[in-house]
């Protein structure tokens, strides 16, 4: 008999299965639930990308690509980044690579940089993979408490920096809060990390889904990449174009780091999915602004129904809200979201994304009718 206690690694016991999966399991017991838990767009992949994917498969473009990415896609990404953030990829200082989703890029960066005993600073609330990078590498995640406004500022980060700190991770627009940092806040973070010899890692997976009041002159979310090239920028196609299952992202940063990440990708993911790499070259043909406007309207519905009954920071991007469970209910986020199952509503407890369990995450990536019905049920439950 195999003894799992003897055979499994120590790190497996340090990583819990995602609490999001538990919500799905509970929701599976419901008939036709209002699902406000799924962290992916509800719109279909745009037709130009579908067509390009089909053509790539039918033309037998199904084998490996270069580990760093398919050359035509690399050329497209390079042009986009040069226009968007002004980085000069003709120099030897910066480089980029195509990755298996943004999560793939985060894992590769952690493998390349973190050793046991190192520290890396992450926001709290956080995307669920951030703290898991600790057990994956032996490094220690240090949590930057962002309550109650959820803004990751240099003033909040600086006291957490130690000689062991290697990375500061920032996510804007943020999952689970929808908060978008200003250009000034991004500049201050970049300058702080530079002054302390720490890498700033900017997770910009939702950068295109930024609402009107938070967009800068580029019509996107502010990025620290506008204030230097000595950082790692991670972006993806899945959330912006509804093709999350295609697992396609990219990372840009110092050449010394990108080359090590490519080496680790060679021995793990090998390359990002080839047909998806061919397909997203059609992304430049697609105007996603109507969907961004539609999601801004959905954000307004969230605030209309929940702001009168609880504290909720106004989301400025992505498609999430992170309302507080009213203290008067005497319930944790987990208890409250489980009680919502009686109303046929699925949401995610805030404790899945935080060391606190005082809030809940709502994904409003769904049809307006279902969203409004779910919000009315949540508001009624919050009134007790």
Secondary structure by P-SEA (a helix, b strand, c coil): cccccccccaaaaaccccaaaaaaaaacccccccccccccccccccaaaaaaaaaaaaacccccccccccaaaaaaaaaaaaaacccccccccccccccccaaaaaaaaaaacccccbbbbbccccccccccccccccbbbbbbccccccccccccccccccccccbbbbbcccccccccccaaaaaaaaaaaaaacbbbbbbcccccccccccccccccccccccccccbbbbbbccccccccccccccccccaaaaaaaaaaaaaccccccaaaaaaacccccccaaaaaaaaaaaaaaaaaccccccccccccccbbbbbcccccccccaaaaaaaaccccbbbbbccccccccccccccccccaaaaaaaaaaaaaaaac
